[in-house]
């Protein structure tokens, strides 16, 4: 048992250590240090592994040994993309880890994760980590002020390039070089948008902006892990990234592989409050002149993909097929009225929003997919052959000689796709 003098001595030593740590961290900030420097100093003084992450656990800086990483992985605190599951950490868990909220002015900025393999963190350690989180908040706030200006400048420049507002190719090349961007190599333009969630309570514009900022930061961080210097910009309601493809070096010329890797990394296991999102991808742009068209294709792909497949989809423009042509109809009152009139003329009562009409449309789609092979369609829908024959007769009474008129079948197939996109 410790006597009173020993307790006072230990308390005094702990307080001195906290003060020394705070002084050292403050000096790092004043000398222009970064989060890696703070993590290393905290790890050295407290003998812990340290990581600074985004609020949803994406590592921004760390001082972690292999045994620290192994401990986190064994405890199930790392998802397959490397995200730390900060939402599962805490003093009550079965693992010697701690997570502190890094905040300033009521704004959530980051998380400070500490781990010690051999023993639990003491109250004094936790107090020191809270002090370190306060210093880190000061540094992050300063960095965000600088980054916000840089991101806006880069975003405005990239928007001008993608909308053909730039003066000349020489001007673009000169400014891109200052950002470390290479816009002359083959890339795919990726447009990513946060999905609205059906039934979710309305939130403030401030909260939506925070979601968007975290989303764009995730894309920038993932892009940097793929290759430094990948152009990424936040366009307020969408994040645009120009992912390079390695033609003839293992990467398919369509760029699908690199896109799917990036989307998987950004989505993670959807923990930590991460928002669902949809992605649209344009065709490969092999030079500066092709970037505006690729950007327009990516925007069209994300719009059509969400309408056809719902939220959380990744849609490639070159795979849109018929939907691509339908999507070219302007989204105006005149264009929408024309599409509705086409559906009504071709499908008649089959275009109504009723259970019976939807059931017949499903059978019609199966018949079209099987080239009106009645036996195969009956098997796919688990109908008796005579039941399917009856349905074919009913469909032909409503629509015309589908089984013998290929032009009518084409019109019907297009009308079903239009109706699908309008749903």
C-alpha positions as CSV (number, residue, x, y, z in Angstrom):
1,X,0.0,0.0,0.0
2,X,1.3,3.4,-0.9
3,X,1.7,5.9,2.0
4,X,0.6,9.5,1.6
5,X,4.0,10.8,0.7
6,X,4.4,8.2,-2.1
7,X,1.0,9.1,-3.5
8,X,1.9,12.8,-3.5
9,X,5.2,12.0,-5.2
10,X,3.5,10.0,-7.9
11,X,0.8,12.6,-8.4
12,X,3.4,15.3,-8.7
13,X,5.4,13.2,-11.2
14,X,2.3,12.6,-13.3
15,X,1.4,16.3,-13.3
16,X,5.0,17.2,-14.3
17,X,4.8,14.7,-17.1
18,X,1.5,16.2,-18.4
19,X,2.9,19.7,-18.2
20,X,6.1,18.7,-20.0
21,X,4.1,17.0,-22.7
22,X,1.8,20.0,-23.1
23,X,4.8,22.3,-23.4
24,X,6.5,20.1,-25.9
25,X,3.4,19.8,-28.0
26,X,2.8,23.6,-27.9
27,X,6.4,24.1,-29.1
28,X,5.8,21.7,-32.0
29,X,2.8,23.7,-33.1
30,X,4.6,27.0,-32.8
31,X,7.5,25.8,-34.9
32,X,5.2,24.7,-37.7
33,X,5.0,21.0,-36.9
34,X,2.3,18.6,-38.0
35,X,0.1,15.9,-36.6
36,X,2.8,13.3,-37.2
37,X,5.1,15.3,-34.8
38,X,2.5,15.5,-32.2
39,X,1.7,11.7,-32.5
40,X,5.4,10.9,-32.1
41,X,5.8,13.1,-29.1
42,X,2.8,11.8,-27.3
43,X,3.8,8.2,-28.1
44,X,7.4,8.8,-26.7
45,X,6.3,10.5,-23.5
46,X,3.4,8.2,-22.6
47,X,4.9,5.0,-24.1
48,X,1.8,4.4,-26.2
49,X,0.9,4.0,-29.8
50,X,-0.9,7.0,-31.2
51,X,-3.0,7.7,-34.3
52,X,-5.0,10.8,-35.3
53,X,-8.0,10.0,-37.5
54,X,-10.9,11.7,-39.1
55,X,-14.1,11.6,-37.1
56,X,-15.0,8.3,-38.8
57,X,-11.6,6.7,-38.2
58,X,-9.6,7.3,-41.3
59,X,-5.9,7.6,-40.2
60,X,-4.4,11.0,-40.9
61,X,-1.2,10.7,-38.8
62,X,0.2,8.0,-36.6
63,X,3.1,6.7,-34.4
64,X,2.2,3.0,-34.2
65,X,4.5,0.1,-33.9
66,X,3.8,-3.3,-35.4
67,X,2.6,-4.7,-32.0
68,X,0.2,-1.7,-31.7
69,X,-1.3,-2.5,-35.1
70,X,-1.6,-6.2,-34.3
71,X,-3.4,-5.4,-31.1
72,X,-5.9,-3.2,-32.9
73,X,-6.5,-5.8,-35.6
74,X,-6.9,-8.7,-33.1
75,X,-9.5,-6.6,-31.3
76,X,-11.5,-6.1,-34.5
77,X,-10.8,-2.4,-34.5
78,X,-9.5,-2.2,-38.1
79,X,-11.8,-2.6,-41.1
80,X,-10.5,-4.1,-44.4
81,X,-9.6,-0.7,-45.8
82,X,-7.5,0.3,-42.8
83,X,-10.1,2.5,-41.1
84,X,-9.9,2.4,-37.3
85,X,-13.3,1.6,-35.9
86,X,-13.3,4.5,-33.4
87,X,-16.9,4.0,-32.7
88,X,-16.1,0.7,-31.0
89,X,-13.2,2.0,-28.9
90,X,-13.4,3.1,-25.3
91,X,-12.5,2.5,-21.8
92,X,-15.1,-0.3,-21.4
93,X,-13.8,-2.4,-24.2
94,X,-11.8,-5.6,-23.9
95,X,-8.7,-4.0,-25.3
96,X,-6.2,-1.4,-23.8
97,X,-7.2,1.5,-26.1
98,X,-8.6,4.9,-25.7
99,X,-10.1,7.4,-28.1
100,X,-10.4,11.2,-27.4
101,X,-12.5,13.6,-29.3
102,X,-10.5,16.4,-30.9
103,X,-12.8,19.5,-31.1
104,X,-12.6,23.3,-31.2
105,X,-15.4,25.8,-31.0
106,X,-18.0,23.0,-30.8
107,X,-16.9,21.6,-34.1
108,X,-15.8,17.9,-34.3
109,X,-12.4,17.8,-36.0
110,X,-10.8,14.4,-35.4
111,X,-10.1,11.6,-33.1
112,X,-7.0,10.8,-31.1
113,X,-6.5,7.0,-30.6
114,X,-4.0,5.6,-28.1
115,X,-3.1,2.0,-27.5
116,X,-0.8,0.2,-25.1
117,X,-0.3,-3.6,-25.5
118,X,0.9,-4.5,-22.0
119,X,-1.5,-2.6,-19.7
120,X,-4.5,-0.4,-19.5
121,X,-4.1,3.4,-19.7
122,X,-4.2,5.1,-16.3
123,X,-6.3,8.2,-15.4
124,X,-3.2,10.3,-15.7
125,X,-2.5,8.9,-19.2
126,X,-6.1,9.8,-20.2
127,X,-5.7,13.3,-18.8
128,X,-2.5,13.8,-20.8
129,X,-4.2,12.5,-23.9
130,X,-7.0,15.0,-23.4
131,X,-4.4,17.8,-23.2
132,X,-2.8,16.5,-26.4
133,X,-6.2,16.5,-28.1
134,X,-6.6,20.2,-27.2
135,X,-3.2,21.0,-28.7
136,X,-4.0,18.9,-31.8
137,X,-7.3,20.9,-32.2
138,X,-5.3,24.1,-32.4
139,X,-3.0,22.6,-35.1
140,X,-5.9,21.1,-37.2
141,X,-7.8,24.4,-37.0
142,X,-4.8,26.2,-38.4
143,X,-4.3,23.6,-41.1
144,X,-7.9,23.7,-42.1
145,X,-7.8,27.4,-42.6
146,X,-4.9,27.0,-45.1
147,X,-6.3,23.9,-46.7
148,X,-9.7,25.6,-47.3
149,X,-8.1,28.3,-49.3
150,X,-5.9,25.9,-51.3
151,X,-8.9,23.5,-52.0
152,X,-11.1,26.4,-53.2
153,X,-8.4,27.6,-55.5
154,X,-7.7,24.1,-56.9
155,X,-11.5,23.4,-57.1
156,X,-12.2,26.6,-59.0
157,X,-9.3,25.8,-61.4
158,X,-10.5,22.3,-62.0
159,X,-14.0,23.4,-62.5
160,X,-12.8,25.9,-65.2
161,X,-10.9,23.1,-66.9
162,X,-13.9,20.7,-66.9
163,X,-16.3,23.4,-68.2
164,X,-13.9,24.7,-70.9
165,X,-13.5,28.1,-69.2
166,X,-9.7,28.2,-69.4
167,X,-7.7,30.5,-71.6
168,X,-5.2,28.1,-73.2
169,X,-3.6,24.7,-72.8
170,X,-0.3,26.4,-71.8
171,X,-2.1,28.2,-69.0
172,X,-3.7,24.9,-67.8
173,X,-0.4,23.0,-67.9
174,X,1.4,25.8,-66.0
175,X,-1.2,26.0,-63.2
176,X,-1.7,22.2,-63.0
177,X,2.1,21.8,-62.5
178,X,2.0,24.1,-59.4
179,X,-0.5,21.7,-57.8
180,X,1.5,18.6,-58.8
181,X,-1.1,17.5,-61.3
182,X,-0.5,15.8,-64.6
183,X,-3.6,16.5,-66.8
184,X,-2.0,15.1,-70.0
185,X,-2.1,11.4,-69.1
186,X,-5.1,9.1,-69.5
187,X,-7.6,9.4,-66.7
188,X,-11.2,8.6,-65.8
189,X,-13.3,11.4,-64.4
190,X,-15.2,10.2,-61.3
191,X,-18.1,12.2,-59.8
192,X,-19.3,11.1,-56.3
193,X,-22.4,12.4,-54.6
194,X,-23.8,11.7,-51.1
195,X,-27.1,10.0,-51.4
196,X,-30.3,11.3,-49.7
197,X,-31.6,8.8,-47.2
198,X,-35.4,8.1,-47.4
199,X,-37.2,8.8,-44.2
200,X,-34.3,10.6,-42.6
201,X,-35.1,13.7,-40.5
202,X,-34.1,17.0,-42.2
203,X,-30.7,18.4,-41.0
204,X,-29.2,21.8,-40.9
205,X,-27.1,23.2,-43.8
206,X,-24.2,23.2,-41.4
207,X,-24.5,19.5,-40.8
208,X,-24.8,18.8,-44.5
209,X,-21.7,20.8,-45.1
210,X,-19.8,18.9,-42.5
211,X,-20.9,15.6,-44.2
212,X,-19.7,17.0,-47.5
213,X,-16.3,18.1,-46.1
214,X,-15.7,14.8,-44.5
215,X,-16.7,13.0,-47.8
216,X,-14.3,15.1,-49.9
217,X,-11.5,14.7,-47.4
218,X,-12.0,10.9,-47.6
219,X,-11.7,11.0,-51.4
220,X,-8.6,13.2,-51.2
221,X,-7.0,10.8,-48.7
222,X,-7.8,7.7,-50.7
223,X,-6.5,9.4,-53.9
224,X,-3.2,10.2,-52.2
225,X,-2.8,6.5,-51.1
226,X,-3.3,5.4,-54.7
227,X,-0.9,7.9,-56.0
228,X,0.2,11.4,-54.9
229,X,-0.9,14.3,-57.1
230,X,-4.3,12.9,-58.2
231,X,-6.6,15.9,-58.8
232,X,-9.5,15.9,-56.4
233,X,-11.9,18.8,-55.7
234,X,-15.1,19.5,-53.8
235,X,-17.7,21.1,-56.0
236,X,-20.1,21.7,-53.1
237,X,-22.6,19.0,-53.9
238,X,-20.2,16.6,-55.6
239,X,-16.6,15.4,-55.3
240,X,-14.7,15.1,-58.6
241,X,-11.6,13.0,-58.9
242,X,-9.4,12.3,-62.0
243,X,-8.1,8.8,-61.5
244,X,-5.2,7.8,-63.7
245,X,-5.2,4.5,-65.6
246,X,-2.1,2.5,-66.5
247,X,-2.7,1.4,-70.0
248,X,-0.6,-1.7,-71.0
249,X,0.6,-2.1,-67.4
250,X,-1.9,-4.3,-65.8
251,X,-4.8,-1.9,-65.6
252,X,-7.7,-2.4,-68.1
253,X,-8.0,0.5,-70.5
254,X,-11.5,1.3,-69.2
255,X,-10.2,2.2,-65.7
256,X,-12.9,0.1,-64.0
257,X,-10.4,-1.6,-61.6
258,X,-8.9,1.6,-60.2
259,X,-12.4,3.1,-59.7
260,X,-13.7,0.2,-57.8
261,X,-10.7,0.1,-55.5
262,X,-11.1,3.8,-54.7
263,X,-14.9,3.4,-54.1
264,X,-14.3,0.4,-51.8
265,X,-11.7,2.4,-49.8
266,X,-13.9,5.4,-49.4
267,X,-16.9,3.4,-48.4
268,X,-15.0,1.1,-46.0
269,X,-17.4,-0.9,-43.8
270,X,-19.8,2.1,-43.7
271,X,-19.1,2.6,-40.0
272,X,-18.3,5.7,-38.0
273,X,-21.3,7.6,-39.3
274,X,-20.2,7.4,-43.0
275,X,-22.8,8.5,-45.5
276,X,-23.9,6.3,-48.5
277,X,-23.0,7.7,-51.8
278,X,-23.3,7.1,-55.6
279,X,-20.6,7.3,-58.2
280,X,-20.6,8.1,-61.9
281,X,-17.6,7.4,-64.2
282,X,-16.9,8.9,-67.7
283,X,-15.1,7.3,-70.5
284,X,-11.3,7.4,-70.5
285,X,-10.0,10.9,-71.3
286,X,-6.6,10.7,-73.0
287,X,-5.8,14.4,-73.0
288,X,-6.9,17.9,-71.8
289,X,-9.4,18.4,-74.6
290,X,-11.3,15.2,-73.7
291,X,-11.8,16.1,-70.0
292,X,-14.9,18.3,-70.3
293,X,-16.8,15.5,-72.2
294,X,-15.6,12.9,-69.7
295,X,-16.9,15.1,-66.8
296,X,-20.3,15.5,-68.5
297,X,-20.5,11.8,-69.0
298,X,-19.6,11.1,-65.3
299,X,-22.4,13.5,-64.2
300,X,-24.9,11.9,-66.5
301,X,-23.8,8.4,-65.2
302,X,-24.3,9.2,-61.5
303,X,-27.7,10.7,-62.3
304,X,-28.9,7.8,-64.4
305,X,-27.4,5.2,-62.1
306,X,-29.2,6.5,-59.1
307,X,-32.5,6.7,-61.0
308,X,-32.2,3.1,-62.3
309,X,-30.3,1.3,-59.6
310,X,-31.0,3.4,-56.5
311,X,-28.4,4.9,-54.1
312,X,-25.0,3.4,-53.4
313,X,-24.4,2.5,-57.1
314,X,-21.3,2.9,-59.2
315,X,-22.3,3.6,-62.8
316,X,-19.9,3.7,-65.8
317,X,-21.1,5.8,-68.7
318,X,-19.9,3.2,-71.3
319,X,-22.3,0.6,-69.7
320,X,-25.4,2.7,-69.7
321,X,-26.6,1.3,-73.0
322,X,-30.2,2.4,-73.8
323,X,-30.4,4.4,-70.6
324,X,-27.7,6.7,-72.0
325,X,-29.9,7.6,-75.0
326,X,-33.0,8.1,-72.9
327,X,-31.0,10.3,-70.5
328,X,-30.2,12.6,-73.3
329,X,-33.8,13.9,-73.4
330,X,-33.6,17.2,-71.5
331,X,-35.0,17.2,-68.0
332,X,-37.4,20.0,-68.8
333,X,-41.2,20.1,-68.7
334,X,-41.3,19.6,-72.5
335,X,-38.9,16.7,-72.4
336,X,-40.6,15.0,-69.5
337,X,-44.0,15.4,-71.2
338,X,-42.6,13.8,-74.4
339,X,-41.3,10.8,-72.5
340,X,-44.6,10.3,-70.6
341,X,-46.5,10.6,-73.9
342,X,-44.3,7.9,-75.5
343,X,-44.9,5.5,-72.6
344,X,-48.6,6.1,-72.7
345,X,-48.8,5.6,-76.5
346,X,-46.8,2.3,-76.4
347,X,-47.8,0.7,-73.1
348,X,-51.3,2.1,-72.6
349,X,-52.9,0.7,-69.4
350,X,-49.7,-1.3,-68.8
351,X,-48.0,1.9,-67.8
352,X,-50.3,2.6,-64.9
353,X,-49.1,2.5,-61.3
354,X,-51.2,-0.5,-60.3
355,X,-50.2,-3.9,-58.9
356,X,-51.8,-5.7,-61.9
357,X,-50.0,-3.5,-64.4
358,X,-46.6,-4.0,-62.6
359,X,-47.2,-7.8,-62.6
360,X,-47.8,-7.8,-66.3
361,X,-44.8,-5.6,-67.0
362,X,-42.6,-8.1,-65.1
363,X,-43.9,-10.9,-67.3
364,X,-43.4,-8.7,-70.4
365,X,-39.8,-8.0,-69.5
366,X,-39.1,-11.7,-69.0
367,X,-40.6,-12.5,-72.4
368,X,-38.5,-9.8,-74.0
369,X,-35.4,-11.1,-72.3
370,X,-36.1,-14.6,-73.6
371,X,-37.0,-13.4,-77.1
372,X,-40.6,-14.5,-76.5
373,X,-39.6,-18.1,-75.7
374,X,-42.9,-18.9,-73.9
375,X,-41.6,-22.2,-72.3
376,X,-38.4,-20.5,-71.0
377,X,-40.3,-17.5,-69.7
378,X,-42.8,-19.8,-67.9
379,X,-39.9,-21.6,-66.2
380,X,-38.2,-18.3,-65.1
381,X,-41.5,-17.0,-63.6
382,X,-42.5,-20.4,-62.1
383,X,-45.8,-20.4,-64.2
384,X,-47.5,-23.3,-65.9
385,X,-47.0,-23.2,-69.7
386,X,-50.7,-22.6,-70.3
387,X,-50.7,-19.7,-67.8
388,X,-47.9,-18.0,-69.7
389,X,-49.7,-18.6,-73.0
390,X,-52.7,-16.8,-71.5
391,X,-50.5,-13.9,-70.4
392,X,-49.0,-13.6,-73.8
393,X,-52.5,-13.4,-75.3
394,X,-53.5,-10.8,-72.8
395,X,-50.4,-8.7,-73.5
396,X,-51.0,-8.9,-77.3
397,X,-54.6,-7.8,-76.8
398,X,-53.3,-4.7,-74.9
399,X,-50.2,-3.9,-77.0
400,X,-50.4,-5.6,-80.4
401,X,-48.7,-8.6,-82.1
402,X,-45.6,-8.7,-79.9
403,X,-44.6,-12.2,-80.8
404,X,-44.4,-11.5,-84.5
405,X,-43.5,-7.7,-84.8
406,X,-39.9,-7.0,-83.8
407,X,-40.3,-3.3,-84.3
408,X,-43.2,-3.3,-81.7
409,X,-41.0,-5.3,-79.3
410,X,-38.3,-2.6,-79.6
411,X,-40.8,0.2,-78.9
412,X,-42.1,-1.7,-75.9
413,X,-38.6,-2.4,-74.6
414,X,-37.7,1.3,-74.8
415,X,-40.9,2.3,-73.1
416,X,-40.2,-0.1,-70.2
417,X,-36.8,1.5,-69.8
418,X,-38.2,5.0,-69.8
419,X,-40.8,3.9,-67.2
420,X,-38.0,2.3,-65.1
421,X,-36.0,5.6,-65.1
422,X,-39.0,7.6,-64.1
423,X,-39.9,5.4,-61.1
